[in-house]
């Protein structure tokens, strides 16, 4: 997956050169987005500063190799 920042990113997304883009968008790009039903369907909206973080644990090493520790 490729994600870039910069002025051309919206055009690169439309051309299939990159996989994701995030705002803020220029007024012209915002207008393209709002007037295209297919693009609107692809839009993901984040409410405020909502983020998802993932933590990964090595279950092969102590102390997480003990199921009782993981359940605590």
N, C-alpha and C positions, 0 to 999 in steps of 0.2 A: 504494500500500500504506500502510495506516495502522497505527501501533503506538502504544499509550498505556500509561501507568503509572498505578497507583492501585488503590483498593479494588474498584471495580466492573469492572475490566478483564476478568475471567473471564466475568462475566455479559454484558458487551458482546460478547465473542468468541462466546459461545453464541448470542446474538441476531443475529450477522452484522453488527454495527455496526463492528467492527474486524477486521483481517486476521491479526494475530499477537498473542500474549501471551507473557510470560516470567515465571518465578517470581521470588521465592518466592510460593507460593500459601498462602492461609489453609487451616487444617485442613479446613474444610467444602468448599472448592474442590478440595483434594487428594483428598478422598473421592469427590466427583463424578467427577473424572478417572479415578481408579483403578477405579471401578465401571461405567464406560461403555466398551464395546469400541470404539465408533466414535471416541470421543475419544482413547483409547489409541493407535489406529492413526494419528492425526494428530500425535501427540506426537513431537517431535524431541529427542533427548537429546544433551547436550554433555558429553563426558568431561572433567571437571576444568575447566580454563581454556582449553580448546582453541578457537582462533579461526582464521578464514581471513581474510587480508588480501590485497587485490588492488592491484597497482601498474599504472598505465597510462602508456604512453609516447607522446609525439607523434612518430610515425614520419615526419612531413612536415618536421621541423626537425632541423638538425644537433645533435648528432652522430648521432642515431638514424635519420636518413634514409639512412645508409650501412649496407648489409646486413652488411658486414664487422665493423662496430662491434657490431651486434646479435648476431652469431655469436661474438664474442670472449668 
